[in-house]
Amino acid sequence: MTFRVGMGQDSHPFSTRGGTCIVAGLSFEDAPCMEADSDGDVVFHALCNAVSSLAHVPILGDLAPRLCHAEGIQDSRIYLSKALETLGAQEIVHIALTIEGKRPRFQTRSREMRQSVADVAGLALDQVGITFTSGDGLTAYGRGEGLMCLALITTRQ
């Protein structure tokens, strides 16, 4: 049995245009939307990048832009679903996420966020872990200017 770990990161600044902040497929009304071509979901984008590091397929660099621009698909859950298809015989055993940002406040919706990720990935809730940090204001994210997510996916084959 072989275990592998894929790592991905994504970040977006908050937009000045109207709209709702989407993180882990959930709407957060207490923050503006992200500046991005799609819904700007940093969790699903970071997971797509982690899949890319495992499958060697450029999801955000190729597949997602085609879906977004050619087909008008802006929902990052779909990008992640398509990305997961590229894993082949690799079975996801755990996902770990860390989100850095001052806003919105995620802690009260942690379980809901984990469940959303688990649902898209076809996992049980206990296979998804998530932590949050403000970074004590040391970065633009910690100062409330946007969000950053780091994702690790552990697979076995």
Helices and strands as residue ranges (DSSP letters): E 3-13, E 20-23, E 26-32, H 42-55, I 59-63, H 64-65, I 66-70, H 71-71, H 76-84, G 85-87, E 91-100, G 107-109, H 110-121, G 125-127, E 128-133, G 135-137, E 146-156
